[in-house]
Every structure is written in C-alpha cells, then in structure tokens.
Amino acid sequence: MAGNDTNMNDLLHNQRAEATGPVECLGQTFASDAARREHYLKLLAEKLQDPAFRKQEGFPQGTDAAILAMSDPPYYTACPNPWLAEFVAHYGKPYDSGVKYSREPLAIDVSVGKTDAIYKAHSYHTKVPHLAIVPSILHYTQPGDVVLDGFAGSGMTGVAAQWCGTAPTSYRFELEQAWKKEGRAAPQWGARRAVLNDLSPAATFIGANYNIPFDVDAFAQAGKQLLKAVEQDIGWMYETLHSDGKSKGRIDYTVWSQLYSCPECAGEVNFTEEALDEESKRVKDEFPCPHCGAELTKTRLERLYTTKADVSTGKSIQVPKRAATLIVYTVGKTRYEKKPTSDDLNVIQRIESLPLPPQVPTTEIPPMHMTHERARMDYVGITHIHHFFLPRAAQAMGKLWEKAQGQSDARIREFLLFMVEQGIRGMSLLNRYKPIQYGRIGGSQVGLDMPGVYYVSAISSEVSPWYQFDGKLGRLVSAFQIQWSKEGASLITTGTASNIGLPSESVDYIFTDPPFGENIYYADLNFLVEAWHGVTTDAKPEAIIDRYKKKALPDYQHLMQRCFAEYQRVLKPGRWMTVVFSNSKAAVWNAIQVALQQA
C-alpha cells in the first residue's frame, strides 16, 4: 500500500508540473495547459458561430459566452463536442475483424461503492457507483480501449475507466482474489479511455470535474480563501449576540417557520412554535390554537401570504408569510440555541433591503411537470429562480458564486463552482429543518432537501456558507487526493444519446444507465442548477414519460430505440454493451426490451 501511495504522490507532482510546463493534447504540444485551453476555446468559439452546429438536436440553450465559460475543450464542452472523432482516432484502435475477441456475460451488483468518498463527492439524482462499474470494464475491455456512456449523468463510467489504472493495491488484491475463486483469469489493469455524453449541462459539468485532473492542494487553498473572503464581505449577516450580552456568536443556521391562519379565529399561527414539540423535536399530529384553543392539524391551517416588492423585477408579488423562529449558533466550539432577538430581526430586515446580487439568476421557471403540475411552486411563491432563496441566502450564494468565478486559475475555478453549486439546493428553501435524523435528535442541517422533487417544507433550515461548505471542502480534498491517471483520459460532451457524433464502429464497450421512464424528471430538476450557469437542457429529445411535455410510453420507447440504434452504430461488431435498468412498471421495462430489439 505504501508503494502505491508513493506512486500516486509522484503522479500528483507530475500533474502539477504539467500545469506550468508543456502539455500534450490530441497529438499537439502546447507551452502550458493555459495555452492549450486558450487554443481550443478559440476554436469552440468559432464553432459556435456556425448556425448548423447550433441546430443539432439536443443542443443546450445558452449564450456563446455561457457555454464557453462552462467548457474546458477539448476535454469537455457544454454543447456537442467537436473533437469526438479526433479523440477516438488519436487514442482508439480501428476495428479489425481479424482480431479475436470473446467474453462471457457478466452480472454486476450496482449497489457496491455507494459509501465511497468519490461517489459521495457530488450528489446526483441517480448514479451507479464507479466501484460497481470497474469489474465490467476490466472484464470486457483491455487497457487503452474506448468506453462509452451515452447517459453518463455525473460521469461515474469515466471515473471507473480511470480507476482501472489507478486503483490502490488493496482493491486490486481483493478483486483478483474474488475472480480467482470464480475460476477467472486476473484482469488486465490499466486505464481505459471514456467518452461521456449527457443531455444535461448540469450533469456533464459534474462529470467533467470528476474526470479532468486538477491540483488538489491548490483547490484546498483556493477553497479556504474563498470562504474567508466571503466571511470578510458578509460575515456580519451571520453574527448574533450570545446570551451573556457580550460575546458574539456565528450563526450555523436559522429555522424559518411558515405562518398560518387558524380556521376558527383567524389568529396567526407560527407552525414551528405550536406544532414542534421542544423536547422530542417531533411535529405533533394535533395542537391547540394559541389564540382560541381550537384543536388544529396542519391540513386545517390556511397559509398566510404577504405582498412584497420583487427586488429583481420591481413588481409586487405574493409570497408565503414566514418568520425566523430559532437561531442555532456557535461561540468558540460550543453550540447554542436561542429565539431571534430584536437585534437579529433588525439584521434580517437590513439584509432584505439590499439589492439582489447580479450573480443570482432571476430566470422565470418555464412550464414543467415538477414545478407547475406536481409541486405547484407558484403556490409557495416561487415563479423565478431567485425566489428559492431567502434574502440572506441569496446574498451568500451570490457572493460565493462571484468569488468562485473570480479565481484566476481556470481549472481551479471550475472545481470551486463544482463545490459551490452543491449549495444551490442546500442553501435554498428546499432545505428542510430536520432535528431528528437516523432516529435521534441532532445531526447536520445540510442537504436535507427531498431528492428528486421540488418541495418547500413548512419548516426550513437556512444554513450559513461555512456551515454548508467547511466540512464539504475538507471531504472534497480528501476524496480527490487520488487523482486520475493522465490528463485527457475522458472526453465529455453535451447532447442527445441518439446522435453522439462518434464514428461508426469506434467504441470497444458501452456501459449505460438510461432514464427510467417517468421515475425522475432530469431536465426539470437540473434547471435550478443550470440557471446559475446560464446553460439549460434542451428537453425536447429527453427520453422520458412526461404528461406535461406530452410524452407518453410510445414516445419514450421510440426515443430509447433511437438511442440504442446509435449505440449499435458506434459499437464495434461483436463487442458488449451493459444496460443498467430498473422500473417497477412492467410496461416501461417492456418498452426498453422492445427498443433494444428494434435497434
């Protein structure tokens, strides 16, 4: 194990040296990585001027500037990647019918590795852990082969392809022993090349940051500087006076409660104060009205609204009436709780009068299933992206985004945004207050949004930037200390899986985890994050069952058939494809099987 650690440290040192010295990319040598990036960004900018290029099916919606800001060409483009053919021509091997290839089918357990630090470094709606994919890649391919995932999501197939070359000694020994017991030959270790495609720019941005090497130590330093700079600018927003009347504490999170009206006396009811038991921290099924004593339940209460001027549009809007009910803060290393004082409420009022930071998107949420039919976000006062954030959270997220974008090193800038965008949901109204976790009182208030939906709870937890990111920064640094094998091991592209743009018979193996019918509405859910980048999914070719978009089961089957036909076109004859699919509805499972047969 020590020998492997030494090799990894040497690898990291070499990667850092490459950042300032000559680098090779697709057969060309550049004076530095910055020169490489500048060269390809210029080419991509020229490509974006071509109307035919932009008319491709699945091309995301966004300005040239926004697409270029997200991209790191040729390794990653937030649009269809123009260098796919060049990538496989440079790194791949042409199909040769004279080369013998034979493999038996392999079944895998897709639950393996869900506690791994790399897997948990960034959440996504669904993903197969890279440790569950590695055995398949080792079984079906050889070092240097090209692996494709057309529904790549957060890029775990690319991570797995590289892991085949950088896996620690302990993992290799464990896998080899398992294969030996099964009577199988030891795998051929060595990194594979990966082409990762997804329709969503949010997904491909995550995948790019998972797969493109960066200086971990430089990121750690930049992350600390970012949080320190934010504290210098807006730290006053999270200060509170301790109960001793002298010490200042730093707010970890503020609990906000929805205010309701009693149906009997029309008195105002603070849901947290009346329904949440202070000792057990559980919400009571029934509780008395503080004014008239009538027995109340949440379903009997009537939501109260207030009229406010939208700071971004100047228009008057109706928003649910909320009140700051509880402040959790630290003095030194000790945590305390208190009810907001008049000083705390004055600070909140002062923040409300500030202009919205320009980095916070004010994009109107377009009609979609998750926000207009299922969740009815307008019912909770959310019609534009900035409405997801309370005023203080909007100031904090705007400042974090501004500081991250201002980083001079392009690769570190991208990974800072990779970190910061994880606070978009976590610092929004989607973050629920959940005092009981894993059956006990306590636990972190970060990341308590309900996955796969837009849901604003009656009790929300507004966390501070440091409470959100201090621990996250450390975990990211630790997780990515074992950085990947070689720059350019993966190529990431944004577009439809039905027209990936690879040459025919150019791929050695396909591992794919396609959309599960109507289980998850990827484009809808990703819109919140993509709005911050200014590049959003073209949902027209999304393979999904969506009544709001008038996509029924036959439409889903047809879209999947087109994608599988594209897989067949680019896959070398006689090679394998692994499809991971799960759906409780027999009709959806049958549609996938028919799509495979028709392809």
N, C-alpha and C positions, 0 to 999 in steps of 0.2 A: 504493500500500500504506500509506503514511504517513497519507493521508487517512482510510482505513478504520480504522486504529488509533486515530486521534483520535476518530472517531465511537463506537468501541467503548468508549473511556475515558469519554466523555460518558455513554454508556448505563449503564456501571457506576456512575458518580456518581449518576445519576438513580435507579437501583435502590436504592442505599444511602440516598438521601434518602427514598424511599418507605417504607423500613423504620421510620422515625420519624414520617413525616408521613402525611397522608390517603391511603388506598388505595381503589381501586375494585375490586369483585369481584361478578361476575354482576349488574351494574346497581346495586349498592348501594355507598355510600361509607361507609368506616369511618375513625375518627380515626387509626388506626395498623394496621399488619399484625398486631400482637398482639391488637388489638380484633377484627379480622376472624377470627383463629384462635379466640379465645375464644367468639365468637358461634356459629361453625359447629361447634365441639367440643360445645357445649351441645346443639345440635340433633341431632348424631350420637349423643350420649349418650342423648337421649330416644328416638331411633330404635332404638337397641339394646335398649331395654326392650320393644319390640314383638315378641311371640313369632312372629308371621307373618314379620317381617323376618328373623329369625334362622333360620327354617325354609327359607329359599331354598336351592336346590341349589347346592352349591359354596361355601357359607358356611364360612369357616375356623373352626378350633377354637381358642378362646381366650377369656379373660375380657373383660368390657367394658373394664376398666382397661388391659389389654394392647393391645387393638385401638385404643383412644383414644391410647395412648402412641405407637403407630407412625404414626398418621394425621395428616394436615395438611389437613383439609377446608376447602373443597370440592374442592381440587385433588387430594388423594389420601386414600383411605380403605383401610385394611387389611381391608376387607369390601366387599360390593357398594355402589357409590357412589350415594347417593340423589339426587345432583344431575346425573346424566347428561342427563336430558331438559331440565332448565333450562339446562345448558351449551350444548347444540346449538340450543336455542330462542334463546338470547342471542347466540351467535356464528355459528351456521349460517344457511343460506338455505333456505327451504322449497322442496320440489321443484316445479318449474314446467315442465309438458310443452311449453310454448311456447318455452322457451329451447333453442336449438340446441346440441347437444354431439356432437362426433365426434372420436375419437382412433384412430390406428392402434396395433396391439400393439407393445410394446417389450420387447426382451430385455435382461437386465442381467447383469453379472458380479458375483456375490456375494462374491468374494474381495477386491475393491477396498477399501482402507482398514483392513486388519487390523493395520497398524503405527501407525495414528493414535493420538495420546495420549489422546483422548477414548474411543476404543474400548477401549483398554487400561487405563482408569482403574479398572475393576472387572471381574473375570472372571465369566463365567457359562458354563454347560455348552455352549450353542451360541448364537450370535447372528450376525445379518447386520450388517456394519458400516454405520453411518449414511451413510457416503460412497457406499456401493453402493445405498442406498435413495433418496437425493436425486434422481437423474435420473428415477426413476419418478414420484415425487411431482410434480416440475416438469412432467413430460410429461402426466400425467393430470389435474392439478388447476390451480386458479388461487389466487392469494393469498387467504387467509381461508377456504378450503374446509376441510371437516372430514374428516380421515383417521382410519381405524380400524385397529387391530391387536388382534385378539382373543386371540392367543397372543404377547403383547408381550415376554415374557421380561424382559430388562434395559432395555427401553424405547428401543431404537435408532430405532424408527419415529418416536417423538416427537422425538428429537434431530434426525433428518433433517428433520422438518416445520419445526422452528425454524431449522435450518441454511439452509433455503431463503430465509430473511430476513436471516441474519447471516453468511453465507459471506463470507470475505475476497475482496478484489478479484482476487487471483491465481487463486483457484479458479474464480471466475465467468468470468474471461477464458479459462481453459483449457477449461472446459466449453462455452462459447459457440463457441470456435474448432472444437472437435470436432463440435458439432452443425452448424456452418456447412459443414464438409467433407462431412457426410452429407446436405446439402441441406435441413436442418430449420431452422425459424424459431427465433430466440433465445427462451429460456424467460422466463416472467414471474416475476421474483424477488419474494420476499415470503413471510413466514412463513405456514404453514398451522396450523390447529388440529388437535390429535390427541386421540383417545380411546384409551387403552391399557388393555387388560384382560389379566389372567393369573390362573390358578387359585392360584398360589403367592404367599403374603405375602412370602416372601424375594425373589421376582422383582419384585413391584410396589414394594417398598421401595427396591430398586436403581433401578428405573425412575423413581420419584418423585424421588430425589436427582439423577438425571441431568437431569431436566426442570424442576424447580422452582428458580427463581433463588435465589441466596444471596450474601452478601457474602464474596467470596473472601479479601480481606485479613483480615477478622475471623476467618474459618476458619483461616487460616495462623497467626495469633496464638494462637487457642484451641488449635490442634494442638500448637504448641510448648509452651504452658503445660501441656497435658495430659501430654506426655511428661516434662516437667521435674518435675511433681507426682508422677508415678509413680516417677521416679528417687529423689525425696526419701523416698518411703514404702518402697520395696522395693529400692533400689539396692544395698543390702548383699548381696542374694541373688545378684548378678551381679559381685561383686568377687572377684578372685583375686590371690594374691601372685606377683609376677614372679620369674623365676629368679635375679635378683640378691638376693633375700631382703629387699628394701627397698621397691621400687616396687609400687604397686597397679595392676592392670590391670582393664579392664572386659570381661567375657565377651561375645563375639559369639554363640557357640553352643557347645553341649556335645553331643558324639556319644555316643549310648547304644547299647549292643550287647545283642542277645538272647543269653542264656546257654543252652547246650545240654548234653546228656549224650552222651559217647562210647558207641556201642553195644557196643564191645569191652570197655572197662574201667570204664565208668560215671563216668569222670572229667569234671569240669566244663570246658566249652569255651566261651571267650569268642569269639564268631564274628568280631568285628572284628579282634581281635588275631591270630587264627590264619588267617583266610581273606583278609583285605585286605592286599595287597602294599603295603608302605610307600613304595616308590619309584614304581611305576606307578599306584598307587591303584586297581587293579582287583581284583575278587574272583576268587580262584583257583577253578578247577573242582575241584581236589583239593588237600588239605593234610593234613599229619600231625597226629595227636592229640598234644598237648603232654605227655601222661602215658605213653601206651603206644606211640606211634609209628605206630599204625594209620592207613592211608590213609582219609581221610574226605571225604565230599561233603555238601552241605547236606541233601540228601534222606535221608541215612543218620542224621543227627543227630536226637536226641529233645529236644523242647522241655522246658525245666525250668520249673516253676511254684513259686510261693511263696504262702503264706497270709498275708493281711493283713486288718486291720480296716478296712472301708469307713468313712471319716470322715463320710460323709453319712448312712448308714443304721445304722452300728454293727454291721453283720453282717460275718462273716468271708467273704472272697471269695478265689478262686484267680486270681492274675494271673501272666503270664509273668515270669520272673526276668530282670532287666536290670541292666546295670552301666554307670556313666559311664566311658567309655574314653578320651576325648580332649576337651581344652578348647582352643578357639581364642579368643584374646583380644587386645585392643589396649592398648598403652601409648603414649599420645600418638597418633601417626598410624601407628605400626608394629604389624603383626600378628605374633603368635607362636602356637606350639602347644606343648602340654605334656600329660603324663598327669596326671590328678587326684591331688593330694596328700591327705594325711590331713586337712589343714585344709579343703580343698574338699569332701571327703566328709562332714566334720562339719557344714558349712553345709547340704549336701543333707539330711542326717539331721535337722537342726534344722527345716528347711522342712517335711519330711514330718510332723512332729508338730503343725504348725499346723492350725487348723480350716479347712475349705473355705470360701472366700468365698461369701456368700449370693447374689452375682450369678451364680455358676456354676450352670447348671441341673443338677439331679440327675434329670431325667426319664428314666424307663425307655424304652428303644428298643422301639417296638411291632414285632410281627412284620411283616417286609417282605422283599422279594426281595433287596435289596442287602446287608442286614446279617445275615439269617438263613439265606438259601439260597446266595447266590453267595459272599459274603465270610466267613460264619460268624464274626462279630465276637466271639461268646462264646468262640471258640477262642483268641483273643488277649486274653481277659479284659475285653472291652468289652460290657457289657449296659445301661449307663446313659450319658448324655451326658458326665458328668464323668470317666468312665473314659478318654475320649480324651486327657486331659491329664495329663502328669506333674505332681507336686505343685508345682514351681516355676512351671511354665507356667500352672497353674490359678490360682495367686496373682497372676501377672502379668495374665492375661486378666480375672480378677475385678476387679482394680484399674483396668484400662483401661476396662472397661465402666462401673464405678462413676463414674469421673471424667468420662466422656463423658456419662452420664445426668445428671450434676450441673450441666452447662452451663445457664446461665440463659436464654440466647437459644435459643428453640425450634428455629429453622431451623438454627442452627449445631450444636445438639445432634444433630439428625438426620444432618447430614453427618459429624460426628465418629463417630457409630455406623456410618455408611456406610464410613468408613475402618477403624474398629476391627474390624468384623465380618469384614474380609478377613484378619485374623489368626487367626480361629477354626480354619481348617484349617492355616494356615501355622505356628501355634504348637502344634499338636496332634501326636499320634503318627503322623499321616498324612504328616508332612513327612519325607521320606527323606533320608538322608545321601548326597549325590551329589558326590564330589570331582572327577569328570571330567564336564565339561559342554562341549558343542559340540566334542568330540574333544580337549580339552586339560584339564590339571589346573588347578583353580581355578574361580572363579565364585561367585555368591551362593548361600547355602543357604536362601533364602526361596522359598516357593511351589513346592516340589519334590514336592508330593503328586500322585499319579496322577489326572488328571482323569476324571470320570465313574464313579469306583469308590470304595469304601472299602477301602484297602489299607494295612496296617501292616507296614512293612519290618522285616527283622532288624536293620537299622542305621538309626536315626532321628537327626535333627538337631533338637535343642531350641534354638531361637533366642531371643535376648533381645528385649524390646519395642523397643529402639532399633535393633537390627539389622533388625527386621521393619518398623518404621514411619518411621525417619528419612528414608530415601530416598523412601518412599511418600508421605509428607506433601509433600515438595517436588514430586514429579511431579503430585500432585493439584492443587496450587496452580497449577502451570504449565499443566496441561491445561484448567482451568476459568477461566483468565483471560478467555477469550472467552465470557462468559456470555450467556444467551439473550435473545431479543428482547423479551419482555414477560411479566410475571407472569401466570400463568393460561393460558398457551398450550396446555397439555395438561391433561387430566383423567385420573387413573389410578384404576382400580377393580379389586377383587379378587373374582373369582368365575369361574363357568364360561362359556366362549365359546358355549355352547348357549342361554344366556339372559342376554344382556348388559344388558338393561334400557333400551336406546335406543328412541326412537320409530321406527316404520316409515318407510322412505324418507327417512332423515335424514342419511345419510352419503354423501359425494361420492366416496370412493375407499377401497379396502381393500388394505392390504399385510399379508401374513400368512405366518408361518413355523411351521406346525403341528408337533406332535410326530411323530417318525419311527418310529412303531411301537414296537419294543422296543429301539431303539438306546440310549436314555437314560431312566433312571427318575427323572424330575424330583422327584416328591414324596419319594421315598426319599432322594435326595441333598440336598434342601433342608431335610430335617428337622433336621440338625445345626445349621444357622444359625437356623432358625425357633424352635428350642427356646430359644435365647437371648432372643428377642423375646417368647416365650410365646404366639405365634400360629402355628399349623401348618396345612398344607394339608388340605382335605377331599379325599382321594384317590378317593372313590367315583366322581365324574364325570370323572376324569382319562382322556383319550384316549390309551390305551397298550395294548400287548400285554404282559400280566404274568401268568405262570402262577401266581405266588404269590397274586395277587388274583383268580385265576380269570377273567382277561380274555383271551379268545382273539381271533384275527383278525376273526371276525364281530362281536364286541363293539366292537373298535376301529373297524371300518367303520361300525357303527351310531352310535357316538359322534361320529365325524367327520361323518357325514351330518347329524346334528342341528346341529352347529356351522355347517356350510355353509348349512343351511336358515336359520339365524339371520342369517348374513351376507346372504343373499338378501333377507330381510325388511327389514333396516335400510338396505341399499344402494339409492340412488336408481335408478330404471329407466334402463337404457342406460349405466350407469356401469361402471367397470372394477374388477376385483379381481386382484391379483398374488399367486400362491401359490408360495412357495419350498419345494421338497421334494426330498429325496434319500434313496434307500434302495436298497441293493444287491439286496434281495429283490423279485423281480417280484410276488409275491403281495401285499406291502404296497403297492407302487406301484399295482397294480390296484385294491386296496381304496380308495385315495384317489380314483382316477378314478371308480369306481362311486359313492362317496359324493358326489362333485361332481355326477354325472349325476342321482342320486336327489334331491338337494337342489333 
